[in-house]
């Protein structure tokens, strides 16, 4: 029988439970409990947890995933789509997901998160129409571009830029310059045209600095985010934190897609 690597939660059901912290991490185990416990069944947005065993396998096998993981992730994503009544990558009514870490013991702020996964040039109009705000959609998009470039394309890729030269710093500098040019103080004072210009400039800068295009393909974004969270388990901050707190390095983290 194939090893189960992906545990679904949502719609009043869950594959896991609170006692499974070693396998699902603290966050995944608690999400499963809230979603599936017969006395609770809270309206937790559906999602799935990729187990800590995958993290261990990833590091023991030259950063490769176990066979069958992709199929299990695809099956779990289909369940999320059914409950939400949306499709991942659908131009008209896109499903967006967050990707978060979840070790068996809390390590606040030590590992990575990526939000708004599934947003791209094709799904932007659908999101804008759904919420009746083009500005909202482009603001969400520029946040994804910033976070993805920083977490996935730079940190997860093992790129260590010189002090003050990181991609996030450079993108924040572009944002600051645009606000100064427009004579505004807050991000929220920027209009749709400003945000469109910002997204385009961000993507040009990413290509120039990191030598790669920001990915528009939702599946590429999804797996880039999953890999970045597993990679952040061995990031400098996380390793230092575990040494201080006495958390074993071999535990690994789970990944929650929701």
C-alpha positions in Angstrom: 0.0 0.0 0.0 1.3 3.4 -1.0 2.4 5.7 1.9 0.0 8.5 2.6 1.8 11.8 2.4 -1.2 14.2 2.1 -3.9 14.7 4.7 -7.0 16.6 3.6 -9.2 18.7 5.9 -12.5 20.7 5.3 -16.2 20.3 4.6 -16.7 18.8 8.1 -14.2 16.0 7.5 -10.5 15.5 8.1 -8.0 12.7 7.5 -6.0 13.7 10.6 -6.5 14.6 14.2 -4.9 16.5 17.1 -2.8 13.6 18.3 -0.9 13.5 14.9 1.4 16.4 15.6 4.6 14.5 14.9 3.3 13.7 11.3 1.2 16.7 10.6 3.0 19.4 12.6 1.1 21.5 15.2 -0.8 23.6 12.6 -1.8 20.7 10.5 -3.0 18.6 13.4 -5.0 21.5 14.9 -6.6 22.3 11.5 -7.6 18.7 11.2 -9.1 18.7 14.7 -11.1 21.9 14.1 -12.3 20.7 10.7 -13.1 17.1 11.5 -13.9 16.6 15.2 -17.5 15.6 15.6 -18.1 18.1 18.4 -16.4 21.0 16.7 -16.6 20.8 12.9 -15.7 24.5 12.6 -16.0 26.1 9.2 -12.3 25.9 8.5 -11.4 26.8 4.9 -10.5 23.5 3.2 -6.9 22.5 2.5 -4.4 19.8 3.0 -1.2 19.0 5.0 1.9 17.5 3.4 3.5 15.5 6.2 6.8 15.9 8.0 7.9 12.5 6.5 8.1 14.3 3.1 10.4 16.9 4.6 12.7 14.1 5.9 12.6 12.3 2.6 13.4 15.6 0.8 16.6 16.1 2.7 17.6 12.4 2.7 17.2 12.1 -1.1 19.0 15.2 -2.5 16.0 17.4 -2.3 13.7 15.1 -4.3 10.1 14.2 -3.4 8.8 10.7 -2.9 7.0 8.9 -5.7 3.2 9.5 -5.7 3.3 12.9 -3.8 2.3 14.9 -6.9 -0.7 12.7 -7.5 -1.8 12.9 -3.9 -1.5 16.7 -3.9 -3.5 16.9 -7.1 -6.3 14.7 -5.6 -6.4 16.9 -2.5 -6.6 20.1 -4.6 -9.6 18.6 -6.5 -11.4 18.1 -3.1 -10.6 21.7 -2.1 -12.0 22.9 -5.5 -15.2 20.9 -5.0 -15.9 22.4 -1.6 -15.0 25.9 -2.6 -16.9 25.7 -6.0 -13.8 27.3 -7.6 -10.9 25.9 -9.8 -7.3 26.6 -9.2 -6.1 28.6 -12.2 -9.6 29.4 -13.5 -9.7 32.8 -15.2 -13.3 33.5 -14.2 -13.4 32.6 -10.5 -9.9 31.6 -9.4 -9.1 29.6 -6.3 -6.1 31.1 -4.5 -4.2 29.3 -1.7 -1.7 30.1 1.0 1.3 27.8 1.7 2.5 27.7 5.3 4.9 25.7 7.4 4.0 23.8 10.6 6.5 22.0 12.7 5.5 19.8 15.6 6.7 22.5 18.0 6.0 26.2 17.2 8.9 28.1 15.6 7.3 31.6 15.2 8.6 33.6 12.3 11.4 31.2 11.5 10.1 29.6 8.4 8.4 30.9 5.2 4.9 31.6 4.0 3.6 32.4 0.5 0.1 33.9 0.0 -2.1 34.5 -3.1 -0.7 31.4 -5.0 -2.7 30.9 -8.2 -2.9 34.6 -9.1 -1.5 35.6 -12.5 -2.3 37.7 -15.6 -5.1 35.3 -16.6 -6.8 35.0 -13.2 -6.5 38.7 -12.2 -9.6 39.9 -14.2 -11.7 37.1 -12.6 -10.6 38.1 -9.1 -11.2 41.8 -9.8 -14.8 41.0 -11.1 -15.5 38.7 -8.1 -14.6 41.4 -5.6 -15.7 44.4 -7.7 -12.3 45.9 -7.4 -9.5 45.9 -9.9 -7.3 47.7 -7.4 -7.8 44.9 -4.8 -6.8 42.3 -7.4 -3.6 44.1 -8.5 -2.6 44.8 -4.9 -2.9 41.1 -4.1 -0.9 40.4 -7.3 2.0 42.7 -6.4 2.1 41.2 -2.9 2.4 37.7 -4.4 5.2 38.8 -6.8 7.1 40.4 -3.9 6.7 37.4 -1.6 7.4 34.8 -4.3 10.5 36.5 -5.6 11.9 36.8 -2.0 10.9 33.4 -0.6 10.9 31.1 -3.6 13.1 32.6 -6.2 15.9 33.9 -3.9 15.9 32.2 -0.5 14.7 28.8 -1.6 17.2 28.9 -4.5 20.0 29.4 -2.0 20.9 32.8 -3.4 22.7 35.0 -0.8 22.8 38.6 -2.0 25.1 41.2 -0.6 23.7 43.3 2.3 20.9 45.6 1.1 20.9 43.9 -2.4 18.2 41.3 -1.7 15.3 41.2 -4.2 12.7 42.2 -1.5 14.8 45.3 -0.6 15.0 46.2 -4.3 11.3 45.8 -4.9 10.5 47.8 -1.7 12.8 50.6 -3.0 10.8 50.7 -6.3 7.5 51.0 -4.3 9.0 53.7 -2.1 10.2 55.6 -5.2 6.8 55.4 -6.8 5.0 56.7 -3.6 7.5 59.6 -3.5 6.9 60.3 -7.2 3.1 60.3 -6.6 3.4 62.4 -3.4 1.6 59.8 -1.3 2.5 58.3 2.1 0.6 55.0 2.1 0.5 52.0 -0.3 -3.3 52.3 -0.2 -3.1 55.7 -1.8 -1.8 54.1 -5.0 -4.4 53.6 -7.8 -5.0 50.8 -10.3 -2.7 52.3 -12.9 0.1 52.7 -10.3 -0.2 49.1 -9.2 -0.2 47.8 -12.8 3.0 49.8 -13.5 4.4 48.5 -10.2 3.7 44.8 -11.1 5.3 45.2 -14.5 8.4 46.9 -13.1 8.7 44.3 -10.3 8.7 41.5 -13.0 11.3 43.3 -15.1 13.5 43.8 -12.0 13.1 40.1 -11.0 14.2 39.0 -14.4 17.2 41.4 -14.4 18.3 40.6 -10.8 17.5 36.8 -10.5 17.9 35.9 -14.2 14.5 34.2 -14.2 10.9 35.2 -15.0 8.2 35.3 -12.3 6.1 32.2 -13.0 2.6 32.7 -14.3 1.7 29.0 -14.2 -0.4 28.3 -11.1 1.1 24.7 -10.7 4.6 26.1 -10.9 3.7 28.7 -8.2 2.2 25.9 -6.0 5.2 23.6 -6.2 7.6 26.5 -5.9 5.9 27.6 -2.7 5.8 24.0 -1.2 9.5 23.5 -1.9 10.3 27.0 -0.4 8.6 26.0 2.9 10.5 22.7 3.1 13.8 24.5 2.2 13.1 27.1 4.9 13.4 24.3 7.5 17.1 24.4 7.0 17.3 28.2 6.6 19.8 30.0 8.8 17.2 31.5 11.1 15.4 28.2 11.6 18.5 26.2 12.3 19.7 28.8 14.8 16.3 28.8 16.6 16.3 25.0 16.9 19.8 25.0 18.4 18.7 27.6 21.0 15.4 25.9 21.8 16.7 22.3 21.6 14.4 21.2 18.8 15.8 18.2 16.9 16.9 19.0 13.3 15.5 15.6 12.0 11.9 16.4 13.0 11.2 18.3 9.8 8.3 20.6 9.0 4.9 19.8 7.5 3.5 22.1 4.8 -0.1 23.4 4.9 -1.9 24.4 1.7 -5.2 26.1 2.4 
